[in-house]
Amino acid sequence: MDKIRYYIIGDIHGHYIKLKNLFDIIAGEIRENDLIIFLGDYIDRGPESFEVIEYLLKISSMYNTVFLTGNHEEMFLDYYIRGKNYYNYLRNGGGATIKSYVAHMGSFVIPESHKVFFNSLRLYYEGEDFIAVHAGLNPHIKKLSEQKKEEMVWLREEFYQSPGRWEKTVIFGHTPTPYLHDSYDVFIDEKRNIIGLDTYAMNELYPLTCLVWPDRRFFQGNI
């Protein structure tokens, strides 16, 4: 059996066309035992959050998939399920998600299949030589099992500016790469052994990115 490859996809932010175009590029080479890992932030900001979730559900029925949670899914659940932080959610692009669901459902109603999706998201995925996580890891906590949920979905500088080097490559989204190295390209820091994949797809001008691991090949989809 061929060694498993991982297709790790950055923050989508409600851009269905970018997601579909990216998947049209990579689908032909994904093998039966390969695994597709999504880093979270599927919704908000972009106009097609409903379509994104529908498409991810379709992908999950055809391929081996892992879906991680992002801070935007946490904000969404805080508002929709727990009734908290409505205005914070709107300030962070939640209005676009509400509008998308209203357009498809007639009101802000979440289909049961979508509820199952949002409530089954994982915090991280650990491979033989990498860790996939939405935002990052606390460099002061050595055991992965002891990392805190809030930090794994919200961390920024404390993670990617930490002077230490991670034993396994940490592959993350959350922080747009222009904030990391003044470029919309993938962020690769060999010194710290981290790779940032949020190439600012929330903006219609910039692409959604997929890293193929361990090949270290990149694919991108745009509108």
Secondary structure as GFF3:
##gff-version 3
##sequence-region A 1 223
A	DSSP	beta_strand	6	9	.	.	.	ID=ss1
A	DSSP	alpha_helix	16	26	.	.	.	ID=ss2
A	DSSP	three_ten_helix	27	29	.	.	.	ID=ss3
A	DSSP	beta_strand	35	38	.	.	.	ID=ss4
A	DSSP	alpha_helix	49	60	.	.	.	ID=ss5
A	DSSP	beta_strand	64	67	.	.	.	ID=ss6
A	DSSP	alpha_helix	71	80	.	.	.	ID=ss7
A	DSSP	alpha_helix	86	89	.	.	.	ID=ss8
A	DSSP	pi_helix	90	94	.	.	.	ID=ss9
A	DSSP	alpha_helix	95	105	.	.	.	ID=ss10
A	DSSP	alpha_helix	112	119	.	.	.	ID=ss11
A	DSSP	beta_strand	124	126	.	.	.	ID=ss12
A	DSSP	beta_strand	130	133	.	.	.	ID=ss13
A	DSSP	three_ten_helix	144	146	.	.	.	ID=ss14
A	DSSP	alpha_helix	149	154	.	.	.	ID=ss15
A	DSSP	alpha_helix	157	160	.	.	.	ID=ss16
A	DSSP	beta_strand	169	172	.	.	.	ID=ss17
A	DSSP	alpha_helix	178	181	.	.	.	ID=ss18
A	DSSP	beta_strand	187	189	.	.	.	ID=ss19
A	DSSP	beta_strand	194	196	.	.	.	ID=ss20
A	DSSP	beta_strand	208	213	.	.	.	ID=ss21
A	DSSP	beta_strand	217	221	.	.	.	ID=ss22
###
